[in-house]
Amino acid sequence: MLGSRHQSVLKEIDAARCVGDWSAARSLAAKLTKHGSSGQVFSTTVISEAELEEHLLDLEWDPQKHWRDEGSINDTGNDTQIVVHYPMSIPGSKFLEGVERRLLKMVKHTMTEEEEYQFKVVLAKVYFYSSKFAPCQETISRLATSITDESTLSPAYAKQLYMAHMTMRGIVLEMDGKQAAAHELYEKAVVALKEKVSSQAAIVVPRGSEPGAKSGNQEELVNWAEEALYRRAMMSLVLGDKAGGAHELANYLQTMDGVTPATFRAFRRLRANRLYMHMLRQAIKAAEAERDARAEAKDEVVATHRRQMTLLKTWYAFPKASETHDEVLHETDSAVRDWDMVRAFARVDLLKLLELLYEAVHLTYNSPQVLRHLVNILIRVGDYHEASLALGTYRMLVERQLERVRKAVAGGSEASVVFGADTEPIDSILRTAAVGARLHLVYLGSAHECLSVVHFARDVADGMEVCDPEHRIVPAASIHIQAQLALWKGAAHGRLAQRSRDPDNRAEHHGAALQLLQQAVEQSPRMYDAHYHLALEQALGARNLAAATASAKQAVELDAGRLEAWHLLALLATARKDYAQAQQICTVAMSQSDWWGMYNSIRQGPAYAGEPVQSGSVETGILFFDLAMTHMAVEARRRGFDVCLETQPQLFALYGCVYGPVVGAADGPDDASAAMVSARISVDAQPVDGSLTPSLASGRRSLARSLARTVFSKHTRHASHGGSAREAPSAARPALTTQTSSADAAETSNLIASHTQGHSVAPKLTDSPKRQRSMPHLRSASGDSSATSPEISTEAYFDSLSQVVGRAGAVSSSGDRSRVVAAMSASNSVYYTPVPTRLVHQRHEAKRALCSLWLATATAFAALKRLDEAADAISEALAACPESPAALAMRGHLHVTEDHLLPALNEFHAAVSLEPSCIRASVGLARVEYLLGRRDVALGLLKNLTRAHGWSDPEAWFWLARIERELALEHSATDAGSAGHAPRSMPMMRRALEYAVYALDLEESQPVRPFSILRP
């Protein structure tokens, strides 16, 4: 029987050995020597093991060097050939030889069974670390392979000795090529560990391995429980059991996720996690046909990459200047590919990927490779502003890279040395530039920035070619990428041609656009966008209907699922006045869209008896709605406006289905970084020395900017002339629901029917207020408006309008006025420009679409001479979009129809002040000036208009011809009495004839809706 004091010392030794407090274990073991020979053997065993472990913890070794290629697969593609390194050993160590001699002196002593077990396991550990594997195997080969349930010496630590015993035997069997037998031992050890120690197979790290505990590497050479878990999984993979090995590897990684400290075995876990990701990819590809399997694997893929980035942050907490970041760059590339593989395109999934990329930006000090991925993912998320910042940083880094290469080559360095692994490939640079050019042109609406990005790409490509003219190191850019750059450069020139006010400048941009787009088609004949934009430029800039039709047909053949080219074909058919073909094109195109089922159910109304229809995305819905609007305009030309009004409720119902999720979306941060905060995704982005762009790379600054947007997204409305502030009223129109049933269509039908019956409820257009005009040549007739308009102060009138642009259209009753003011207050474009995001863009499209729909309704009412209903529809359009120049221009034309010229002048001035390029408003303004008797003013306006944006507008040329003809007739009378002088009327009459012929020619090729609605 052992005494109570002896038992107390044994318990303390057991606890000290379990936690790795080897200094305490050694001092406690010295107290056992007074208990005879048995105490001497156990004491020597404990002291020897303590000295061994302390010596091993003092060793400095490099885990990254030891496990550099751990888990890699050979080049033949055979997954069974996996590199698995053995634990670190120190052969020829004098210290280990001394420990071995001390232990061997105890062999002659009498030992109990338990003392012998512990003695032999400790002795085997000494042999193992000394690379004496034969004596090691011989020492432990006869020991029992079952774990000891009861132990008087070490109740707890005996289980760890058992793990060391089984793991050493397994490793020695591996060395002998007996992987199956080794796996069996590892499996037995892990099962015993879970049953006797913890169901989660917890890994205990000794105190000596904690950070800052010692001056050595602070990581023990072998943790036997961790080694058994790891090698069990690796042996399964080596033996060809992919499913079992992947499951065991996942179990190892999950177990190690909870280890303390988190830095323990970080690099080997990096390698194991990468291997596990490889096995996971293979499993997903094998089950590619099973959608459920892909969906289940998505969460595992996301979690695995999250673990990889956490381990990278742990291992590369503060990288040295000489270290490269291949691990981080490899992880970002893999993550982007895997997100595409499992189709993790949901917003929450993309935000998780974005979090990884932001962390990689800081780990790599703004690597161009990471920023390249960041640009693409930010565009996917819909944060176009942040994507433009990332692109700007990427351009800066690439330019610095090119400058470094130029200096090195100029200094006589070899190209192979200059273009290292960290140099961004030319194809990646040009591909990113193409993406950035599209970003600036399509989503941000900046043609000049688009051209700047393309020019940057060409400068980089030329600079690389100068450094490596024979393309020995840097391969030449692919033709497809060059075609993409030419495409967006040509599209940008087309946009500038449309906006140009100078004929020569417009012709120059148009010629460049045609040349570049044709070049893109020749370089990449299978590229849909090249054919489509070429067709659009041929139709919009050159009015070449035949060439545009051919290009649009080619685009449809390449991708019949996209509606833009179909829409252009329909407009081209209407320009040829072939409305039957246009209607057929619209029907065929709409039937191929994923929104056709929804629209068809709306058209059938209550009679629809099919299954519930799933709609498509908002992006495709926007294109479908625009095509449906064109289809309605074609129907109006073929069957009349009265028939068109009968089908109008269907478009309102379709609008609710397409834009309901957008209009009804909750107000809140829509940019990526703020959304990551909303989703409780942490972005540990600290500004670090060397970061080139803190506004992009610093997640904190990005988040602060996003929060600022949220704070200032609601504004207080101020009086236009310095009055006290007043709160903005609520939105003028309620948010639409996400689904619109046939009952909604019926309700809209009743609304239009009420317009046709109740004429008395419509506000009169003659109630437009008087305002003081700003143009000097118009002030003389300002008093004429008092006869037709009530006296409303100019201050009160402008107070209900936009402070910057000045006017948003005349309103009559107090209810109408409050609704317009409410809508303008809800629209914060005057006081606050929203950050360009997908939601902002879609909301803008929603306002534009609803305004266009009401204006189409107003056009139908006006064509049927139902002017009061037309006025109501225009008021609804202004309520939807208070700053719409098209709505103000239509209200002005309605005033002209009722012979209210001065109110019409107000509307046209307001529309032109909002958008100087609004052709309808400019023509209407010139027309009113003409009708008021100021032909010289009208003539000047029309000449400027036809030289600028109205060069292809038939109405502008018609009124110019009419005024020129009248002036020619007046001069002909004076020419008749002036003998001997050349008649001044002949050139004017000739010009009038040319203008009239040109106007007629333009009218014959005019589509039902302008081609410009298809501009991206």
Secondary structure, DSSP 8 states (H G I E B T S, - for coil): ---HHHHHHHHHHHHHHHHT-HHHHHHHHGGGGGG-HHHHHHHHHHHHHHHHHHHHHH----HHHHTTTTT-B-TT--TT-B--------TT-HHHHHHHHHHHTTTTS---HHHHHHHHHHHHHHHHHTT-HHHHHHHHTTS-SS--S--SS-TTHHHHHHHHHHHHHHHHHHHTT-HHHHHHHHHHHHHHHHHHT-TT------GGGSTTSSSS-SS-S--HHHHHHHHHHHHHHHTT-HHHHHHHHHHHHHHHHT-SSTTTTHHHHHHHHHHHHHHHHHHHHHTTT-HHHHHHHHHHHHHHHHHHHHHHHHHTSS--TT---HHHHHHHHHHHHHHHHTT--SHHHHHHHHHHHHHHHHHTTS-HHHHHHHHHHHHHHTBHHHHHHHHHHHHHHHHHHHHHHHHHHHTT--HHHHS-TTS--HHHHHHHHHHHHHIIIIIS--HHHHHHHHHHHHHHHHHHHHHSTT-SSS----HHHHHHHHHHHHHHHHHHHHH--SHHHHHHHHHHHHHHHHHHHHH-TT-HHHHHHHHHHHHHTS--HHHHHHHHHHHHHH-TT-HHHHHHHHHHHHHTT-HHHHHHHHHHHHHTSTTHHHHHHHHHGGG--S-------HHHHHHHHHHHHHHHHHHHHHH-HHHHHHHHHHHHHHHHHHHHHHHTS--S--SHHHHHHHTT--------TT-S-HHHH-HHHHHHHHHHHHHTTS--EE-TTS--EE-----SS----S---HHHHHHHHHHHHHHHH-GGGS--GGG------SSGGGGGGGGGGGGTS----HHHHHHTS-TTT-------SHHHHHHHHHHHHH-TTTT-----BHHHHHHHHHHHHHHHHHHHHHHHHHHTT-HHHHHHHHHHHHHH-TT-HHHHHHHHHHHHHTT-HHHHHHHHHHHHHH-TT-HHHHHHHHHHHHHTT-HHHHHHHHHHHHHTTTTT-HHHHHHHHHHHHHHHHHHHHHHHH-TTS--SHHHHHHHHHHHHHHHHHHHHT--SS-GGGG--
